[in-house]
Amino acid sequence: MRARTAGSSSRTISPDFDPLRPERGADRAIIQAVTGSLPPEVQQAFDQFITCELTTVGARKQPITWPVTPYYEPGAPTIDLTTGLGYPKKADDARRHPSVSLLFSDPTGSRIESAIRVLVQGTAEVDDRNLADNRERYFRESWEKLPGTRKLHPPKALRGAFNWYYTRIYIHVRPERVFVWPNGDISAEPILHDAHLEEVRSGHVEEPPEDHGPAIGGEAVWDERIDELGREHETAVVSWLAPDGFPLSMRVTIEVQPGSRSIELGGEPPGLPLLEGRACLTVHRHAPDFSWQRNVQVRGELARGEDGWRLLPRRVVGGFELPEGRLGRSRDFLKKGFGFYRTARKRLKARPSS
């Protein structure tokens, strides 16, 4: 399996190049280590997509995929994401395991007419040093990028009651590898832009493959959310771990099989071969103006069968959602807010005093 390279500073890679295997430095195709070296259409996807799929790795080596809003300015060194102080798991996992991935596979609301898909493997830096500045930055940037949500914000006088949401932790992702499918055809090999950053992960290419942890095992779980997933979604994002510890993700067609308690995956991308083991399957949907958003994830294990690949569900998790309308959103915030408030308060108390 080979991936094509592109970029003015790239060189031809070895025919034996495998993006899933750590390589020695002489075999790597190193290009200018900034996002500004990437083609304009790739930078446009970073800038204009309303959501992308962030995959972090949990303490038990479980890949977990979340829909998030990317914030990016063309030429910037990082793609920035946020999470609320009241639900910090994304940031906690990224701090513990900085190797993450971002998949740009759903252009809804982006005004991008091409079917481009982009996968980024990158190194994450968690920024919670100045929460007040982060809160102001988030409100400013989300106001600009998501105008459809403006009318859903609570009045300024009441906004303090939702500090668990507005107080933000930023995750800065610095790309190392960027895989591009210009026409969205995942049956074709991707174009690879290798933006490996030696100053970030010095010696990375000499590291041995990372331990992926034990299999989950046990009986497959099933509930109405998986049945609903099969009725409402033709595709889903599946994520798994490469040998070097970086997550890999791709949007594939799915078929839910209640009889065998499994979710069948339609095909295997030639540029990103699937691996058996822990995996995550995520579906999400949002309005073009992001006035509402829904998502759910199924954590489990990838297994190869006689008829192809399937995911065996072990846990179903509902993500943080934005219900339709101000009333629905306020009701949901109040319903879930107390638990998020307690988490945020605990985090604030644990912070060192200045």
URDAWO-V749134 format. One record per pair of residues at least 24 apart in sequence whose C-alpha atoms are under 6 Angstrom apart, sorted by the first residue. I is the first residue (numbers start at 1). J is the second residue. D is the distance in whole Angstrom. If there is no record, write none. Layout:
# URDAWO-V749134
I|J|D, I|J|D
This chain:
# URDAWO-V749134
3|189|6, 3|190|6, 4|191|5, 4|192|6, 5|191|5, 5|192|4, 5|193|6, 6|193|6, 20|242|5, 22|205|5, 22|244|6, 23|205|5, 24|205|5, 30|194|6, 31|195|6, 33|195|5, 33|197|6, 34|77|5, 35|75|6, 35|77|6, 36|75|4, 43|74|6, 47|72|5, 48|110|5, 49|107|6, 49|110|5, 50|110|6, 52|103|6, 52|104|5, 53|102|5, 53|103|5, 54|101|6, 54|102|5, 55|100|6, 55|101|5, 56|94|6, 56|100|5, 57|93|6, 58|93|5, 61|212|6, 61|213|6, 62|278|6, 63|279|6, 63|280|6, 64|280|6, 78|172|6, 78|173|5, 78|174|5, 79|172|6, 79|173|5, 80|171|6, 80|172|5, 81|170|6, 81|171|5, 82|169|6, 82|170|4, 82|171|6, 83|168|6, 83|169|5, 84|165|5, 84|167|6, 84|168|5, 85|164|5, 85|167|6, 85|168|6, 85|344|5, 86|164|5, 86|340|4, 86|341|6, 86|343|5, 86|344|4, 98|123|5, 98|124|5, 99|123|5, 99|246|5, 100|246|6, 100|247|6, 101|247|6, 108|288|5, 109|288|4, 115|183|5, 115|184|5, 116|181|6, 116|182|5, 116|183|5, 116|184|5, 117|181|5, 117|184|5, 118|179|6, 118|180|5, 119|178|6, 119|179|5, 120|177|6, 120|178|5, 121|175|6, 121|176|6, 121|177|5, 122|173|6, 122|174|5, 122|175|4, 122|176|5, 123|173|5, 123|174|5, 124|172|5, 124|173|4, 125|171|6, 125|172|5, 126|170|6, 126|171|5, 127|169|6, 127|170|5, 128|169|5, 134|168|6, 135|166|6, 135|167|5, 135|168|5, 148|289|5, 148|290|6, 148|291|5, 149|291|5, 152|326|5, 164|341|5, 164|344|5, 186|269|6, 187|269|6, 189|270|6, 189|271|5, 190|271|6, 209|243|5, 209|244|5, 210|243|6, 210|244|5, 210|245|5, 220|313|5, 220|314|5, 221|313|6, 221|314|5, 230|256|5, 236|282|6, 236|283|5, 237|281|6, 237|282|5, 238|280|6, 238|281|4, 239|279|5, 239|280|5, 240|279|5, 262|311|6, 262|312|5, 263|310|5, 263|311|5, 264|310|4, 265|309|6, 265|310|5, 276|302|5, 276|303|5, 277|301|5, 277|302|5, 292|322|5, 292|323|5, 292|324|5, 293|321|6, 293|322|5, 294|321|5, 295|319|6
